[in-house]
Amino acid sequence: MDKGIGLYPLHHCKTIHLVRHAQGIHNVAGEKDHSAYSSENYFDAHLTPLGWQQVDNLRNHVLETQLLNKIELVIVSPLLRTIQTAVGAFGGEEDTNGADATPLMIVNAGSSHRPAISSLNSPPFLAVELCRETMGDHPCDRRRSVTEYKALFPAIDFSTIESDKDVLWKPSPRESLKEVAARGYGRGKKRRLQLYLTVASCMVS
């Protein structure tokens, strides 16, 4: 057996579900013309209607398999498209009756044309800076201020993000895969008590 591989009792293991964000407006533009990724028009890109359909499909799967009942924490990259994907798939029901609970997402957050999403009967959501997409060069990978996100997604915990503004993204150079891996490894070493987690980000598939 490889020295780096071991067998452990299930109660000592974590189950982590990795979820890539649904289709964003930058993806559509980038498929037509790769230079679109460098356009400020796609700063912190939101989901397309097809992207929201993909979110709805994932939501149905999560409910049908009862996976939502097991998830103890949703860790999300602080970008608009990843947060929209996460709250749409793993949040509470659509908040259409003014329930007395802080919404995970307000009405039409990020040009979504969607109703508010409740935090009732949903796992907690934690935004983690180090889970972000490859940074640098592409404005679509630059985040908004935490203040703006809190207004759009009031029930998400942004307390681990130290700076209100995006101080990690630089115009150039773009991060190398080695740098992204090192960032992810640094995040992975931090221990969490939860056994069932979901991580919604940009680079997983």
Rosetta constraint file for C-alpha pairs under 8 A:
AtomPair CA 1 CA 5 HARMONIC 6.96 0.50
AtomPair CA 8 CA 12 HARMONIC 6.50 0.50
AtomPair CA 8 CA 13 HARMONIC 6.98 0.50
AtomPair CA 9 CA 13 HARMONIC 6.89 0.50
AtomPair CA 10 CA 14 HARMONIC 7.94 0.50
AtomPair CA 11 CA 195 HARMONIC 7.92 0.50
AtomPair CA 13 CA 195 HARMONIC 6.71 0.50
AtomPair CA 14 CA 194 HARMONIC 7.32 0.50
AtomPair CA 14 CA 195 HARMONIC 4.33 0.50
AtomPair CA 14 CA 196 HARMONIC 5.96 0.50
AtomPair CA 14 CA 197 HARMONIC 7.53 0.50
AtomPair CA 15 CA 195 HARMONIC 5.86 0.50
AtomPair CA 15 CA 196 HARMONIC 4.82 0.50
AtomPair CA 15 CA 197 HARMONIC 6.23 0.50
AtomPair CA 16 CA 195 HARMONIC 7.97 0.50
AtomPair CA 16 CA 196 HARMONIC 6.02 0.50
AtomPair CA 16 CA 197 HARMONIC 4.83 0.50
AtomPair CA 16 CA 198 HARMONIC 5.54 0.50
AtomPair CA 16 CA 199 HARMONIC 7.09 0.50
AtomPair CA 17 CA 196 HARMONIC 7.98 0.50
AtomPair CA 17 CA 197 HARMONIC 6.28 0.50
AtomPair CA 17 CA 198 HARMONIC 4.59 0.50
AtomPair CA 17 CA 199 HARMONIC 6.17 0.50
AtomPair CA 18 CA 198 HARMONIC 5.97 0.50
AtomPair CA 18 CA 199 HARMONIC 5.00 0.50
AtomPair CA 18 CA 200 HARMONIC 6.14 0.50
AtomPair CA 18 CA 201 HARMONIC 7.66 0.50
AtomPair CA 18 CA 204 HARMONIC 6.23 0.50
AtomPair CA 18 CA 205 HARMONIC 7.16 0.50
AtomPair CA 19 CA 198 HARMONIC 7.24 0.50
AtomPair CA 19 CA 199 HARMONIC 6.05 0.50
AtomPair CA 19 CA 200 HARMONIC 4.67 0.50
AtomPair CA 19 CA 201 HARMONIC 6.35 0.50
AtomPair CA 19 CA 204 HARMONIC 6.27 0.50
AtomPair CA 19 CA 205 HARMONIC 6.45 0.50
AtomPair CA 20 CA 82 HARMONIC 7.62 0.50
AtomPair CA 20 CA 200 HARMONIC 5.87 0.50
AtomPair CA 20 CA 201 HARMONIC 5.33 0.50
AtomPair CA 20 CA 202 HARMONIC 5.20 0.50
AtomPair CA 20 CA 203 HARMONIC 6.48 0.50
AtomPair CA 20 CA 204 HARMONIC 5.12 0.50
AtomPair CA 20 CA 205 HARMONIC 5.35 0.50
AtomPair CA 21 CA 81 HARMONIC 6.25 0.50
AtomPair CA 21 CA 82 HARMONIC 5.00 0.50
AtomPair CA 21 CA 85 HARMONIC 5.62 0.50
AtomPair CA 21 CA 86 HARMONIC 7.85 0.50
AtomPair CA 21 CA 200 HARMONIC 6.61 0.50
AtomPair CA 21 CA 201 HARMONIC 6.05 0.50
AtomPair CA 21 CA 202 HARMONIC 5.67 0.50
AtomPair CA 22 CA 47 HARMONIC 6.72 0.50
AtomPair CA 22 CA 51 HARMONIC 4.71 0.50
AtomPair CA 22 CA 52 HARMONIC 7.09 0.50
AtomPair CA 22 CA 54 HARMONIC 6.14 0.50
AtomPair CA 22 CA 55 HARMONIC 6.47 0.50
AtomPair CA 22 CA 81 HARMONIC 7.22 0.50
AtomPair CA 22 CA 82 HARMONIC 7.64 0.50
AtomPair CA 22 CA 85 HARMONIC 6.16 0.50
AtomPair CA 23 CA 27 HARMONIC 6.32 0.50
AtomPair CA 23 CA 28 HARMONIC 7.66 0.50
AtomPair CA 23 CA 47 HARMONIC 5.74 0.50
AtomPair CA 23 CA 48 HARMONIC 6.07 0.50
AtomPair CA 23 CA 50 HARMONIC 6.65 0.50
AtomPair CA 23 CA 51 HARMONIC 4.21 0.50
AtomPair CA 23 CA 52 HARMONIC 7.83 0.50
AtomPair CA 23 CA 54 HARMONIC 7.74 0.50
AtomPair CA 24 CA 28 HARMONIC 6.91 0.50
AtomPair CA 24 CA 45 HARMONIC 6.06 0.50
AtomPair CA 24 CA 46 HARMONIC 5.46 0.50
AtomPair CA 24 CA 47 HARMONIC 4.08 0.50
AtomPair CA 24 CA 48 HARMONIC 5.28 0.50
AtomPair CA 24 CA 51 HARMONIC 6.33 0.50
AtomPair CA 24 CA 81 HARMONIC 6.47 0.50
AtomPair CA 25 CA 29 HARMONIC 6.44 0.50
AtomPair CA 25 CA 42 HARMONIC 7.11 0.50
AtomPair CA 25 CA 45 HARMONIC 6.02 0.50
AtomPair CA 25 CA 46 HARMONIC 6.20 0.50
AtomPair CA 25 CA 47 HARMONIC 5.97 0.50
AtomPair CA 25 CA 48 HARMONIC 5.50 0.50
AtomPair CA 26 CA 30 HARMONIC 5.78 0.50
AtomPair CA 26 CA 36 HARMONIC 7.23 0.50
AtomPair CA 26 CA 37 HARMONIC 6.49 0.50
AtomPair CA 26 CA 42 HARMONIC 5.68 0.50
AtomPair CA 26 CA 45 HARMONIC 6.05 0.50
AtomPair CA 26 CA 140 HARMONIC 6.83 0.50
AtomPair CA 27 CA 31 HARMONIC 6.12 0.50
AtomPair CA 28 CA 32 HARMONIC 6.78 0.50
AtomPair CA 29 CA 33 HARMONIC 6.17 0.50
AtomPair CA 29 CA 34 HARMONIC 7.52 0.50
AtomPair CA 29 CA 36 HARMONIC 5.94 0.50
AtomPair CA 29 CA 37 HARMONIC 7.68 0.50
AtomPair CA 30 CA 34 HARMONIC 4.45 0.50
AtomPair CA 30 CA 35 HARMONIC 6.82 0.50
AtomPair CA 30 CA 36 HARMONIC 5.26 0.50
AtomPair CA 30 CA 37 HARMONIC 5.81 0.50
AtomPair CA 35 CA 39 HARMONIC 7.26 0.50
AtomPair CA 36 CA 42 HARMONIC 7.85 0.50
AtomPair CA 37 CA 42 HARMONIC 7.24 0.50
AtomPair CA 37 CA 138 HARMONIC 5.43 0.50
AtomPair CA 37 CA 139 HARMONIC 7.09 0.50
AtomPair CA 37 CA 140 HARMONIC 6.72 0.50
AtomPair CA 38 CA 137 HARMONIC 6.48 0.50
AtomPair CA 38 CA 138 HARMONIC 4.80 0.50
AtomPair CA 38 CA 139 HARMONIC 6.14 0.50
AtomPair CA 38 CA 140 HARMONIC 7.81 0.50
AtomPair CA 39 CA 43 HARMONIC 7.51 0.50
AtomPair CA 39 CA 138 HARMONIC 7.31 0.50
AtomPair CA 39 CA 139 HARMONIC 6.53 0.50
AtomPair CA 39 CA 140 HARMONIC 7.93 0.50
AtomPair CA 40 CA 139 HARMONIC 5.60 0.50
AtomPair CA 40 CA 140 HARMONIC 7.43 0.50
AtomPair CA 42 CA 139 HARMONIC 6.49 0.50
AtomPair CA 42 CA 140 HARMONIC 5.08 0.50
AtomPair CA 43 CA 139 HARMONIC 4.64 0.50
AtomPair CA 43 CA 140 HARMONIC 4.15 0.50
AtomPair CA 43 CA 141 HARMONIC 7.01 0.50
AtomPair CA 43 CA 142 HARMONIC 6.47 0.50
AtomPair CA 43 CA 143 HARMONIC 7.77 0.50
AtomPair CA 44 CA 79 HARMONIC 6.23 0.50
AtomPair CA 44 CA 80 HARMONIC 5.97 0.50
AtomPair CA 44 CA 81 HARMONIC 7.46 0.50
AtomPair CA 44 CA 139 HARMONIC 6.68 0.50
AtomPair CA 44 CA 140 HARMONIC 4.40 0.50
AtomPair CA 44 CA 141 HARMONIC 5.81 0.50
AtomPair CA 44 CA 142 HARMONIC 5.69 0.50
AtomPair CA 44 CA 143 HARMONIC 5.55 0.50
AtomPair CA 44 CA 144 HARMONIC 6.92 0.50
AtomPair CA 45 CA 80 HARMONIC 6.48 0.50
AtomPair CA 45 CA 81 HARMONIC 6.22 0.50
AtomPair CA 45 CA 140 HARMONIC 5.34 0.50
AtomPair CA 45 CA 141 HARMONIC 7.86 0.50
AtomPair CA 46 CA 80 HARMONIC 5.68 0.50
AtomPair CA 46 CA 81 HARMONIC 4.80 0.50
AtomPair CA 46 CA 84 HARMONIC 7.77 0.50
AtomPair CA 46 CA 110 HARMONIC 6.18 0.50
AtomPair CA 46 CA 111 HARMONIC 7.21 0.50
AtomPair CA 46 CA 112 HARMONIC 7.48 0.50
AtomPair CA 47 CA 51 HARMONIC 5.22 0.50
AtomPair CA 47 CA 52 HARMONIC 6.42 0.50
AtomPair CA 47 CA 81 HARMONIC 5.51 0.50
AtomPair CA 47 CA 84 HARMONIC 7.36 0.50
AtomPair CA 47 CA 112 HARMONIC 7.11 0.50
AtomPair CA 48 CA 52 HARMONIC 6.38 0.50
AtomPair CA 49 CA 53 HARMONIC 6.33 0.50
AtomPair CA 50 CA 54 HARMONIC 6.25 0.50
AtomPair CA 51 CA 55 HARMONIC 6.32 0.50
AtomPair CA 52 CA 56 HARMONIC 6.17 0.50
AtomPair CA 52 CA 85 HARMONIC 7.61 0.50
AtomPair CA 52 CA 88 HARMONIC 7.97 0.50
AtomPair CA 53 CA 57 HARMONIC 6.24 0.50
AtomPair CA 54 CA 58 HARMONIC 6.29 0.50
AtomPair CA 55 CA 59 HARMONIC 6.07 0.50
AtomPair CA 55 CA 85 HARMONIC 5.87 0.50
AtomPair CA 55 CA 88 HARMONIC 6.06 0.50
AtomPair CA 55 CA 89 HARMONIC 5.65 0.50
AtomPair CA 56 CA 60 HARMONIC 6.22 0.50
AtomPair CA 56 CA 88 HARMONIC 7.02 0.50
AtomPair CA 56 CA 89 HARMONIC 6.62 0.50
AtomPair CA 57 CA 61 HARMONIC 6.37 0.50
AtomPair CA 58 CA 62 HARMONIC 6.12 0.50
AtomPair CA 58 CA 89 HARMONIC 5.92 0.50
AtomPair CA 59 CA 63 HARMONIC 6.25 0.50
AtomPair CA 59 CA 88 HARMONIC 6.96 0.50
AtomPair CA 59 CA 89 HARMONIC 4.28 0.50
AtomPair CA 59 CA 90 HARMONIC 6.70 0.50
AtomPair CA 60 CA 64 HARMONIC 6.02 0.50
AtomPair CA 61 CA 65 HARMONIC 6.06 0.50
AtomPair CA 62 CA 66 HARMONIC 5.98 0.50
AtomPair CA 62 CA 67 HARMONIC 5.18 0.50
AtomPair CA 62 CA 68 HARMONIC 5.83 0.50
AtomPair CA 62 CA 89 HARMONIC 7.39 0.50
AtomPair CA 62 CA 90 HARMONIC 7.60 0.50
AtomPair CA 63 CA 67 HARMONIC 6.49 0.50
AtomPair CA 63 CA 68 HARMONIC 6.28 0.50
AtomPair CA 66 CA 70 HARMONIC 7.38 0.50
AtomPair CA 67 CA 71 HARMONIC 6.56 0.50
AtomPair CA 68 CA 90 HARMONIC 6.64 0.50
AtomPair CA 68 CA 122 HARMONIC 7.72 0.50
AtomPair CA 68 CA 123 HARMONIC 7.90 0.50
AtomPair CA 70 CA 196 HARMONIC 6.38 0.50
AtomPair CA 71 CA 123 HARMONIC 6.53 0.50
AtomPair CA 71 CA 196 HARMONIC 4.91 0.50
AtomPair CA 71 CA 197 HARMONIC 5.58 0.50
AtomPair CA 71 CA 198 HARMONIC 6.95 0.50
AtomPair CA 72 CA 123 HARMONIC 5.60 0.50
AtomPair CA 72 CA 124 HARMONIC 7.13 0.50
AtomPair CA 72 CA 194 HARMONIC 6.01 0.50
AtomPair CA 72 CA 195 HARMONIC 7.21 0.50
AtomPair CA 72 CA 196 HARMONIC 5.49 0.50
AtomPair CA 72 CA 197 HARMONIC 5.91 0.50
AtomPair CA 73 CA 123 HARMONIC 5.51 0.50
AtomPair CA 73 CA 124 HARMONIC 5.29 0.50
AtomPair CA 73 CA 125 HARMONIC 6.11 0.50
AtomPair CA 73 CA 126 HARMONIC 7.43 0.50
AtomPair CA 73 CA 194 HARMONIC 6.96 0.50
AtomPair CA 73 CA 196 HARMONIC 7.00 0.50
AtomPair CA 73 CA 197 HARMONIC 5.06 0.50
AtomPair CA 73 CA 198 HARMONIC 6.48 0.50
AtomPair CA 74 CA 86 HARMONIC 7.60 0.50
AtomPair CA 74 CA 90 HARMONIC 7.80 0.50
AtomPair CA 74 CA 123 HARMONIC 6.68 0.50
AtomPair CA 74 CA 124 HARMONIC 6.23 0.50
AtomPair CA 74 CA 125 HARMONIC 4.76 0.50
AtomPair CA 74 CA 126 HARMONIC 6.20 0.50
AtomPair CA 74 CA 197 HARMONIC 5.86 0.50
AtomPair CA 74 CA 198 HARMONIC 4.75 0.50
AtomPair CA 74 CA 199 HARMONIC 5.96 0.50
AtomPair CA 74 CA 200 HARMONIC 7.46 0.50
AtomPair CA 75 CA 125 HARMONIC 5.93 0.50
AtomPair CA 75 CA 126 HARMONIC 4.87 0.50
AtomPair CA 75 CA 127 HARMONIC 5.83 0.50
AtomPair CA 75 CA 128 HARMONIC 6.60 0.50
AtomPair CA 75 CA 197 HARMONIC 7.32 0.50
AtomPair CA 75 CA 198 HARMONIC 6.02 0.50
AtomPair CA 75 CA 199 HARMONIC 4.70 0.50
AtomPair CA 75 CA 200 HARMONIC 6.31 0.50
AtomPair CA 76 CA 82 HARMONIC 6.66 0.50
AtomPair CA 76 CA 83 HARMONIC 6.26 0.50
AtomPair CA 76 CA 86 HARMONIC 6.89 0.50
AtomPair CA 76 CA 125 HARMONIC 7.09 0.50
AtomPair CA 76 CA 126 HARMONIC 6.10 0.50
AtomPair CA 76 CA 127 HARMONIC 4.80 0.50
AtomPair CA 76 CA 128 HARMONIC 6.09 0.50
AtomPair CA 76 CA 131 HARMONIC 7.13 0.50
AtomPair CA 76 CA 199 HARMONIC 5.71 0.50
AtomPair CA 76 CA 200 HARMONIC 4.80 0.50
AtomPair CA 76 CA 201 HARMONIC 6.16 0.50
AtomPair CA 77 CA 82 HARMONIC 6.04 0.50
AtomPair CA 77 CA 83 HARMONIC 6.86 0.50
AtomPair CA 77 CA 127 HARMONIC 5.72 0.50
AtomPair CA 77 CA 128 HARMONIC 5.59 0.50
AtomPair CA 77 CA 129 HARMONIC 6.18 0.50
AtomPair CA 77 CA 130 HARMONIC 7.53 0.50
AtomPair CA 77 CA 131 HARMONIC 5.03 0.50
AtomPair CA 77 CA 132 HARMONIC 5.03 0.50
AtomPair CA 77 CA 133 HARMONIC 7.86 0.50
AtomPair CA 77 CA 199 HARMONIC 7.96 0.50
AtomPair CA 77 CA 200 HARMONIC 6.32 0.50
AtomPair CA 77 CA 201 HARMONIC 5.16 0.50
AtomPair CA 77 CA 202 HARMONIC 7.74 0.50
AtomPair CA 78 CA 82 HARMONIC 7.02 0.50
AtomPair CA 78 CA 83 HARMONIC 6.58 0.50
AtomPair CA 78 CA 127 HARMONIC 5.61 0.50
AtomPair CA 78 CA 128 HARMONIC 6.52 0.50
AtomPair CA 78 CA 129 HARMONIC 6.20 0.50
AtomPair CA 78 CA 131 HARMONIC 7.94 0.50
AtomPair CA 78 CA 132 HARMONIC 6.79 0.50
AtomPair CA 78 CA 143 HARMONIC 6.77 0.50
AtomPair CA 79 CA 83 HARMONIC 6.15 0.50
AtomPair CA 79 CA 132 HARMONIC 7.44 0.50
AtomPair CA 79 CA 141 HARMONIC 7.39 0.50
AtomPair CA 79 CA 142 HARMONIC 7.66 0.50
AtomPair CA 79 CA 143 HARMONIC 5.46 0.50
AtomPair CA 79 CA 144 HARMONIC 7.46 0.50
AtomPair CA 80 CA 84 HARMONIC 6.07 0.50
AtomPair CA 80 CA 110 HARMONIC 6.99 0.50
AtomPair CA 80 CA 143 HARMONIC 7.57 0.50
AtomPair CA 81 CA 85 HARMONIC 6.14 0.50
AtomPair CA 82 CA 86 HARMONIC 6.11 0.50
AtomPair CA 82 CA 200 HARMONIC 6.08 0.50
AtomPair CA 82 CA 201 HARMONIC 5.71 0.50
AtomPair CA 82 CA 202 HARMONIC 6.94 0.50
AtomPair CA 83 CA 87 HARMONIC 6.10 0.50
AtomPair CA 83 CA 200 HARMONIC 7.64 0.50
AtomPair CA 84 CA 88 HARMONIC 5.93 0.50
AtomPair CA 85 CA 89 HARMONIC 6.12 0.50
AtomPair CA 85 CA 200 HARMONIC 7.51 0.50
AtomPair CA 86 CA 90 HARMONIC 5.77 0.50
AtomPair CA 86 CA 91 HARMONIC 7.21 0.50
AtomPair CA 86 CA 200 HARMONIC 6.05 0.50
AtomPair CA 87 CA 91 HARMONIC 4.53 0.50
AtomPair CA 87 CA 92 HARMONIC 7.88 0.50
AtomPair CA 87 CA 104 HARMONIC 6.65 0.50
AtomPair CA 87 CA 105 HARMONIC 7.19 0.50
AtomPair CA 87 CA 117 HARMONIC 7.36 0.50
AtomPair CA 88 CA 117 HARMONIC 7.43 0.50
AtomPair CA 90 CA 122 HARMONIC 6.76 0.50
AtomPair CA 90 CA 123 HARMONIC 7.53 0.50
AtomPair CA 91 CA 104 HARMONIC 6.99 0.50
AtomPair CA 91 CA 117 HARMONIC 6.77 0.50
AtomPair CA 91 CA 118 HARMONIC 6.80 0.50
AtomPair CA 91 CA 119 HARMONIC 6.15 0.50
AtomPair CA 91 CA 120 HARMONIC 7.97 0.50
AtomPair CA 91 CA 121 HARMONIC 7.81 0.50
AtomPair CA 91 CA 122 HARMONIC 5.09 0.50
AtomPair CA 91 CA 123 HARMONIC 7.19 0.50
AtomPair CA 92 CA 104 HARMONIC 7.96 0.50
AtomPair CA 92 CA 117 HARMONIC 6.15 0.50
AtomPair CA 92 CA 118 HARMONIC 4.86 0.50
AtomPair CA 92 CA 119 HARMONIC 5.14 0.50
AtomPair CA 92 CA 120 HARMONIC 5.34 0.50
AtomPair CA 92 CA 121 HARMONIC 5.62 0.50
AtomPair CA 92 CA 122 HARMONIC 4.97 0.50
AtomPair CA 93 CA 117 HARMONIC 5.93 0.50
AtomPair CA 93 CA 118 HARMONIC 5.70 0.50
AtomPair CA 93 CA 119 HARMONIC 7.91 0.50
AtomPair CA 93 CA 120 HARMONIC 7.52 0.50
AtomPair CA 94 CA 115 HARMONIC 6.31 0.50
AtomPair CA 94 CA 116 HARMONIC 5.82 0.50
AtomPair CA 94 CA 117 HARMONIC 4.49 0.50
AtomPair CA 94 CA 118 HARMONIC 5.93 0.50
AtomPair CA 95 CA 99 HARMONIC 6.74 0.50
AtomPair CA 95 CA 103 HARMONIC 7.40 0.50
AtomPair CA 95 CA 115 HARMONIC 6.86 0.50
AtomPair CA 95 CA 116 HARMONIC 5.11 0.50
AtomPair CA 95 CA 117 HARMONIC 4.98 0.50
AtomPair CA 95 CA 118 HARMONIC 4.91 0.50
AtomPair CA 96 CA 115 HARMONIC 7.06 0.50
AtomPair CA 96 CA 116 HARMONIC 7.01 0.50
AtomPair CA 99 CA 118 HARMONIC 7.83 0.50
AtomPair CA 101 CA 118 HARMONIC 6.88 0.50
AtomPair CA 101 CA 119 HARMONIC 6.51 0.50
AtomPair CA 101 CA 120 HARMONIC 6.54 0.50
AtomPair CA 102 CA 118 HARMONIC 6.90 0.50
AtomPair CA 102 CA 119 HARMONIC 6.23 0.50
AtomPair CA 102 CA 154 HARMONIC 6.48 0.50
AtomPair CA 102 CA 155 HARMONIC 5.65 0.50
AtomPair CA 103 CA 116 HARMONIC 6.70 0.50
AtomPair CA 103 CA 117 HARMONIC 5.77 0.50
AtomPair CA 103 CA 118 HARMONIC 4.49 0.50
AtomPair CA 103 CA 119 HARMONIC 5.32 0.50
AtomPair CA 103 CA 153 HARMONIC 6.94 0.50
AtomPair CA 103 CA 154 HARMONIC 6.06 0.50
AtomPair CA 103 CA 155 HARMONIC 5.80 0.50
AtomPair CA 104 CA 116 HARMONIC 7.56 0.50
AtomPair CA 104 CA 117 HARMONIC 5.53 0.50
AtomPair CA 104 CA 118 HARMONIC 5.47 0.50
AtomPair CA 104 CA 119 HARMONIC 5.15 0.50
AtomPair CA 104 CA 153 HARMONIC 5.02 0.50
AtomPair CA 104 CA 154 HARMONIC 5.74 0.50
AtomPair CA 104 CA 155 HARMONIC 4.71 0.50
AtomPair CA 104 CA 156 HARMONIC 6.32 0.50
AtomPair CA 105 CA 109 HARMONIC 6.48 0.50
AtomPair CA 105 CA 116 HARMONIC 5.31 0.50
AtomPair CA 105 CA 117 HARMONIC 5.05 0.50
AtomPair CA 105 CA 118 HARMONIC 7.08 0.50
AtomPair CA 105 CA 152 HARMONIC 5.81 0.50
AtomPair CA 105 CA 153 HARMONIC 4.43 0.50
AtomPair CA 105 CA 154 HARMONIC 6.72 0.50
AtomPair CA 105 CA 155 HARMONIC 7.65 0.50
AtomPair CA 106 CA 115 HARMONIC 7.13 0.50
AtomPair CA 106 CA 116 HARMONIC 4.44 0.50
AtomPair CA 106 CA 117 HARMONIC 6.67 0.50
AtomPair CA 106 CA 152 HARMONIC 5.60 0.50
AtomPair CA 106 CA 153 HARMONIC 6.40 0.50
AtomPair CA 106 CA 154 HARMONIC 7.81 0.50
AtomPair CA 107 CA 113 HARMONIC 7.35 0.50
AtomPair CA 107 CA 114 HARMONIC 6.00 0.50
AtomPair CA 107 CA 115 HARMONIC 4.65 0.50
AtomPair CA 107 CA 116 HARMONIC 4.27 0.50
AtomPair CA 107 CA 117 HARMONIC 7.81 0.50
AtomPair CA 108 CA 112 HARMONIC 4.81 0.50
AtomPair CA 108 CA 113 HARMONIC 4.51 0.50
AtomPair CA 108 CA 114 HARMONIC 5.03 0.50
AtomPair CA 108 CA 115 HARMONIC 6.29 0.50
AtomPair CA 108 CA 116 HARMONIC 7.23 0.50
AtomPair CA 109 CA 113 HARMONIC 7.48 0.50
AtomPair CA 109 CA 114 HARMONIC 7.47 0.50
AtomPair CA 109 CA 152 HARMONIC 5.57 0.50
AtomPair CA 109 CA 153 HARMONIC 7.85 0.50
AtomPair CA 110 CA 152 HARMONIC 7.57 0.50
AtomPair CA 119 CA 123 HARMONIC 8.00 0.50
AtomPair CA 119 CA 155 HARMONIC 6.68 0.50
AtomPair CA 124 CA 156 HARMONIC 7.32 0.50
AtomPair CA 124 CA 157 HARMONIC 7.95 0.50
AtomPair CA 125 CA 155 HARMONIC 7.60 0.50
AtomPair CA 125 CA 156 HARMONIC 5.10 0.50
AtomPair CA 125 CA 157 HARMONIC 6.09 0.50
AtomPair CA 126 CA 156 HARMONIC 5.97 0.50
AtomPair CA 126 CA 157 HARMONIC 4.82 0.50
AtomPair CA 126 CA 158 HARMONIC 6.33 0.50
AtomPair CA 127 CA 156 HARMONIC 6.96 0.50
AtomPair CA 127 CA 157 HARMONIC 6.10 0.50
AtomPair CA 127 CA 158 HARMONIC 5.21 0.50
AtomPair CA 127 CA 159 HARMONIC 7.89 0.50
AtomPair CA 127 CA 160 HARMONIC 7.25 0.50
AtomPair CA 127 CA 161 HARMONIC 7.49 0.50
AtomPair CA 128 CA 132 HARMONIC 7.78 0.50
AtomPair CA 128 CA 158 HARMONIC 7.43 0.50
AtomPair CA 128 CA 160 HARMONIC 6.45 0.50
AtomPair CA 128 CA 161 HARMONIC 6.57 0.50
AtomPair CA 129 CA 160 HARMONIC 7.75 0.50
AtomPair CA 129 CA 161 HARMONIC 6.03 0.50
AtomPair CA 130 CA 183 HARMONIC 6.12 0.50
AtomPair CA 130 CA 184 HARMONIC 6.46 0.50
AtomPair CA 130 CA 187 HARMONIC 6.27 0.50
AtomPair CA 131 CA 183 HARMONIC 7.94 0.50
AtomPair CA 131 CA 184 HARMONIC 6.56 0.50
AtomPair CA 131 CA 187 HARMONIC 7.54 0.50
AtomPair CA 131 CA 201 HARMONIC 6.26 0.50
AtomPair CA 132 CA 201 HARMONIC 6.34 0.50
AtomPair CA 132 CA 202 HARMONIC 6.77 0.50
AtomPair CA 133 CA 141 HARMONIC 6.33 0.50
AtomPair CA 133 CA 201 HARMONIC 6.95 0.50
AtomPair CA 133 CA 202 HARMONIC 5.16 0.50
AtomPair CA 133 CA 203 HARMONIC 6.08 0.50
AtomPair CA 134 CA 141 HARMONIC 7.24 0.50
AtomPair CA 134 CA 174 HARMONIC 7.23 0.50
AtomPair CA 134 CA 175 HARMONIC 5.83 0.50
AtomPair CA 134 CA 176 HARMONIC 7.77 0.50
AtomPair CA 134 CA 177 HARMONIC 7.86 0.50
AtomPair CA 134 CA 180 HARMONIC 6.32 0.50
AtomPair CA 134 CA 203 HARMONIC 7.83 0.50
AtomPair CA 135 CA 141 HARMONIC 6.08 0.50
AtomPair CA 135 CA 142 HARMONIC 7.23 0.50
AtomPair CA 135 CA 168 HARMONIC 7.51 0.50
AtomPair CA 135 CA 169 HARMONIC 5.39 0.50
AtomPair CA 135 CA 170 HARMONIC 7.14 0.50
AtomPair CA 135 CA 174 HARMONIC 5.85 0.50
AtomPair CA 135 CA 175 HARMONIC 5.58 0.50
AtomPair CA 136 CA 141 HARMONIC 7.35 0.50
AtomPair CA 136 CA 142 HARMONIC 7.75 0.50
AtomPair CA 136 CA 169 HARMONIC 5.24 0.50
AtomPair CA 136 CA 170 HARMONIC 4.77 0.50
AtomPair CA 136 CA 171 HARMONIC 5.24 0.50
AtomPair CA 136 CA 172 HARMONIC 5.32 0.50
AtomPair CA 136 CA 173 HARMONIC 5.90 0.50
AtomPair CA 136 CA 174 HARMONIC 4.11 0.50
AtomPair CA 136 CA 175 HARMONIC 6.17 0.50
AtomPair CA 137 CA 170 HARMONIC 6.76 0.50
AtomPair CA 137 CA 171 HARMONIC 4.61 0.50
AtomPair CA 137 CA 172 HARMONIC 5.12 0.50
AtomPair CA 137 CA 173 HARMONIC 6.46 0.50
AtomPair CA 137 CA 174 HARMONIC 5.46 0.50
AtomPair CA 138 CA 142 HARMONIC 7.26 0.50
AtomPair CA 138 CA 171 HARMONIC 7.53 0.50
AtomPair CA 141 CA 169 HARMONIC 7.80 0.50
AtomPair CA 142 CA 166 HARMONIC 6.99 0.50
AtomPair CA 142 CA 169 HARMONIC 5.93 0.50
AtomPair CA 143 CA 166 HARMONIC 6.00 0.50
AtomPair CA 144 CA 148 HARMONIC 6.51 0.50
AtomPair CA 144 CA 149 HARMONIC 6.99 0.50
AtomPair CA 144 CA 165 HARMONIC 6.88 0.50
AtomPair CA 144 CA 166 HARMONIC 6.83 0.50
AtomPair CA 145 CA 149 HARMONIC 6.58 0.50
AtomPair CA 145 CA 164 HARMONIC 5.15 0.50
AtomPair CA 145 CA 165 HARMONIC 4.64 0.50
AtomPair CA 145 CA 166 HARMONIC 6.53 0.50
AtomPair CA 146 CA 150 HARMONIC 6.08 0.50
AtomPair CA 146 CA 158 HARMONIC 7.15 0.50
AtomPair CA 146 CA 161 HARMONIC 7.96 0.50
AtomPair CA 146 CA 163 HARMONIC 7.77 0.50
AtomPair CA 146 CA 164 HARMONIC 4.86 0.50
AtomPair CA 146 CA 165 HARMONIC 6.72 0.50
AtomPair CA 147 CA 151 HARMONIC 6.53 0.50
AtomPair CA 147 CA 164 HARMONIC 6.55 0.50
AtomPair CA 148 CA 152 HARMONIC 6.58 0.50
AtomPair CA 149 CA 153 HARMONIC 5.80 0.50
AtomPair CA 149 CA 154 HARMONIC 7.73 0.50
AtomPair CA 150 CA 154 HARMONIC 4.89 0.50
AtomPair CA 150 CA 155 HARMONIC 7.80 0.50
AtomPair CA 150 CA 156 HARMONIC 7.28 0.50
AtomPair CA 150 CA 158 HARMONIC 7.67 0.50
AtomPair CA 163 CA 167 HARMONIC 7.07 0.50
AtomPair CA 170 CA 174 HARMONIC 7.67 0.50
AtomPair CA 175 CA 179 HARMONIC 6.03 0.50
AtomPair CA 175 CA 180 HARMONIC 6.60 0.50
AtomPair CA 176 CA 180 HARMONIC 6.37 0.50
AtomPair CA 177 CA 181 HARMONIC 6.09 0.50
AtomPair CA 178 CA 182 HARMONIC 6.21 0.50
AtomPair CA 179 CA 183 HARMONIC 6.22 0.50
AtomPair CA 180 CA 184 HARMONIC 6.25 0.50
AtomPair CA 181 CA 185 HARMONIC 6.05 0.50
AtomPair CA 182 CA 186 HARMONIC 6.19 0.50
AtomPair CA 183 CA 187 HARMONIC 6.48 0.50
AtomPair CA 184 CA 188 HARMONIC 6.15 0.50
AtomPair CA 185 CA 189 HARMONIC 6.37 0.50
AtomPair CA 186 CA 190 HARMONIC 7.34 0.50
